[in-house]
Amino acid sequence: MLVELPEGGLALEGYVEAVERRLITQAITRSGGVKKDAAKLLGITFRSLRYRLAKLNMDAGPDEPDAE
């Protein structure tokens, strides 16, 4: 993870978006696709996770897997 600003600078919005996307993807994978649990891993609400997924165009599929 980047800890210092490179000499030439960087595109902050793109960098933050890439980090956010990576962490959300890891949390969803770790939670077995259960977004409610992924939100807990990230320390955010389920509603906040849904907002971020939509903002990053990552919202593909249902909020929770079918429980049978």
C-alpha positions as CSV (number, residue, x, y, z in Angstrom):
1,M,0.0,0.0,0.0
2,L,1.2,3.5,-0.8
3,V,2.4,5.4,2.2
4,E,4.2,8.3,0.5
5,L,3.2,10.6,-2.3
6,P,5.3,9.8,-5.4
7,E,7.6,12.7,-6.6
8,G,5.4,13.1,-9.7
9,G,2.2,13.0,-7.8
10,L,-0.8,10.7,-8.4
11,A,-4.5,10.7,-9.4
12,L,-5.9,10.6,-5.9
13,E,-9.5,9.7,-6.9
14,G,-8.4,6.8,-9.1
15,Y,-6.0,5.5,-6.4
16,V,-8.7,5.7,-3.6
17,E,-11.2,4.0,-5.9
18,A,-8.8,1.2,-6.8
19,V,-8.1,0.5,-3.1
20,E,-11.8,0.6,-2.2
21,R,-12.6,-1.8,-5.0
22,R,-9.9,-4.2,-4.0
23,L,-10.9,-4.2,-0.3
24,I,-14.6,-4.6,-1.1
25,T,-13.9,-7.5,-3.5
26,Q,-11.7,-9.2,-0.8
27,A,-14.4,-8.8,1.9
28,I,-17.2,-10.2,-0.4
29,T,-14.9,-13.2,-1.3
30,R,-14.0,-13.8,2.4
31,S,-17.7,-13.6,3.4
32,G,-18.7,-16.2,0.8
33,G,-20.7,-13.6,-1.1
34,V,-22.8,-12.6,1.9
35,K,-22.7,-8.8,1.6
36,K,-24.0,-8.2,5.1
37,D,-21.0,-10.1,6.5
38,A,-18.7,-8.3,4.0
39,A,-19.9,-5.0,5.4
40,K,-19.1,-6.1,8.9
41,L,-15.6,-7.1,7.8
42,L,-15.2,-3.5,6.4
43,G,-16.6,-1.8,9.4
44,I,-19.4,-0.2,7.5
45,T,-23.2,-0.7,7.3
46,F,-24.8,-2.9,4.8
47,R,-26.5,0.2,3.3
48,S,-23.1,1.9,2.9
49,L,-21.7,-1.2,1.2
50,R,-24.7,-1.2,-1.3
51,Y,-24.0,2.5,-2.0
52,R,-20.3,1.9,-2.6
53,L,-21.0,-1.1,-4.8
54,A,-23.4,1.0,-7.0
55,K,-20.9,3.9,-7.1
56,L,-18.1,1.6,-8.3
57,N,-20.4,-0.2,-10.7
58,M,-19.8,-3.5,-8.8
59,D,-23.4,-4.3,-8.0
60,A,-23.9,-7.5,-9.9
61,G,-26.4,-9.9,-8.4
62,P,-28.7,-10.1,-5.3
63,D,-27.8,-8.5,-2.0
64,E,-27.7,-11.9,-0.3
65,P,-27.5,-15.5,-1.6
66,D,-30.8,-17.5,-1.4
67,A,-31.3,-19.0,1.9
68,E,-33.0,-22.4,1.7
